[in-house]
Amino acid sequence: MAGSAPVGRGAFVFSSIGKLLASGYTAAMNIFEKIVSREIPATIVYEDEDTLAFMDIGPVIKGHTLVIPKTCYDQVAGTPDVVLAKLMRVCKQIAAAQMKGLGADGVNIIQNNGKSAGQVVPHIHFHVIPRFEGDGHHWNWHTQKYNSPDEMERLAAKIREGLDG
């Protein structure tokens, strides 16, 4: 996706996307677009002119909410700063509401960016997941180590070079 041009209008993410695609939806159909246009039902938690938040039909933890812009942008690097700022404000509101309304002890806010990172729907979205002491969910997070401080510095230098462009 080039630059920050929108690719359409969009909505929420499904953790159970495979089942939905198997039921007849094609890759050419953006599920989020269909939710925004109300062609597919969703349980909406919050909506304003630019943003939609709704319940994930395959929650990691019950109360798992998706936050999307109504205009579709694919990845974070191609999403305008003003849109990202708005999405984070809504994520903050949803997180606070999950803690107050559901009694959550904490919240995970996750954004999968690109297929290799687990992004299934090519429409930027954030997962706001309420967490409860003893909820039984554990992230599959395996840390690595750098071979040396020099290796870490070389990689940091490459990232800094990328910031210049």
N, C-alpha and C positions, 0 to 999 in steps of 0.2 A: 504494500500500500504506500503510495507516494505521499510524502509530506504530511500535511494535516487536513487533507481534503476528506470530508465525510463520505462514507460509502452508503449511506442510507439512514433510515431511522431504526432504532433498536430498543431492546429491553433486556430482560433477566436471563440468568444462566440456569441450565439444568444439569445437575450432577448425573442424572439418569438419561443423558442425551442419547446414548446408544439405543435405548428402548424407543425413544421418540423417533429417531431416524429409521429404526427398523419398522416402525408403524406406517411408513410411507413418505415421510418428509425427505426431501433431497438436500444435498449440500448447497444447492443454489438458493434454498430458502433460508433466510436468517430468522431463527426462532425469536430473537429479541425484537426484530422488526414486527413480527406478528403479534407479540405481546403488547408493544407500544401502540400498534394500530387496533388492538383489541380483537384480533382474529383468533388468538389463542388466549384462553382465560389464565389469569394469575391472581394470586392473593396479594393485593397491593397493600403495602405498609405506609408508603409515603410517595407523594407525587407533587412536583411543581412544574413550571414551564419547561425546564431543561432536563429534569432528572426523574428517574423512577426507581423505587426500591420495593422489592417484593420477595415473598418467601420462596426459597429453593425447594423444589419438589423432591429432591433427594438430599436432605440435610445431613451434614456431618454431625451436627448436634441440633436437636429440635429448636427452632427459632432462627436458624441459619437464614440470613437475608442477603439478597443480591442488590447491589446499587449500580445503576447504569446511567449513561447519558442517553437522552432520547435520540440524539444524532449519533450514528455509528462511526466510531473510529476503531481501528483494529488494535494496534499496540500502543503502549504508553509513550514511546518516543515520537509517535505521530499525532498524539493528542494535544491540542492546544493547552497551554498552561492555565488559562481561565477555566476550561472544562475540568481539568484535574483538580484545581482548587475547589470548584463547586462539588465535585464528587467526594473529596475528602471532608468537606463540611457536612455533607449528608451522611457519610460514614460515621462521623463523630456523633451526629444526632441519633443515628440508629444504635450505635454502641451504647450511648447514654440511656436510651430508651430500653434496650435489652437488659441493662444492669438494673434500672429502676422497675420496669414492668415485669421482667421475668425473674428478677432476683439473681441475675448472673454474677458470679464472682469475678469474672474477667471476660475479655473479648479478644478474639483473633481477627485481624483485618488482613486479608490476603488478596493479592492480585497476581494471577498467573499470566505471564507475558510471553506469548509464542508457544507453538506446538510442543517444543521440547521441554517447556516449563509446565505443561499440563493444560494450556488454554485450548478449549474445545470449540467454543463459539468465537468467531473472529470479530468480536465487538467488545471493546474494553469494559470490564466490570470488576467490581470488588465484592468479595465475600466478607460479610460481617457475621462472625460466628460467636454466639454466646458460649461462655465456658463456665462450668460448675465444678466445684471441688468434688473429686471422685466421679466425674462423668465418664471415665473409662476411655476417652479418646487420647491417643498418643500420635504425635506427628512422626513420620518416617524420616527423621533428620539424622544423617550420619555425617559428622564433621570430618574434615581432612586436615592435614598439616602441610605447611610449606616445607620444602626440603631445606631451606635456609632463609635468613633475612634478605639475602641478595635476590632470591627468587621472588619474594614478596615485593621487593622494591622494583624489580623489572616489570612485574605485572601492573603495579601502581603507575609506573611511568607510561605504560601503554594506555592505561585508562585516562591518565592526564592528557596524553596526546589526542585521544578521542574527544576530550572536552574542548579542544581548540577548534575542532571542525564543525 
